[in-house]
Amino acid sequence: MKLLYFMFGHRPGFGYGHQEGQGYFEQKFDTTDGMDRTHVRLYSTCECCETRYQVGRIHLLSKQELLNSKNNLIKQRQRRN
């Protein structure tokens, strides 16, 4: 059975999302680097074999980066009008 999962991949588990058939990934916070970004690993659990596996990795933006991107969006909308 593990050979099939190796060849075709695991089947992600679906938790209790706000829409039917959508679940949440588990997250593990790793480190914060020198650019103030937090590294996060995303995990899911296979519905069939119940193996926990890594789905992906992301960077969480700092508060300042979020404010900058929000301000840039506001400026772009103002230019269009």
Buried (B, 14 or more C-beta within 10 A) or exposed (E): EEEEBEEEEBEBBEEEEEEEEEBEBBEEEEEEEEEEBBBBBBBBBBEEEEEEEEEEEEEBBBEEBEEEEEEEEEEEEEEEE
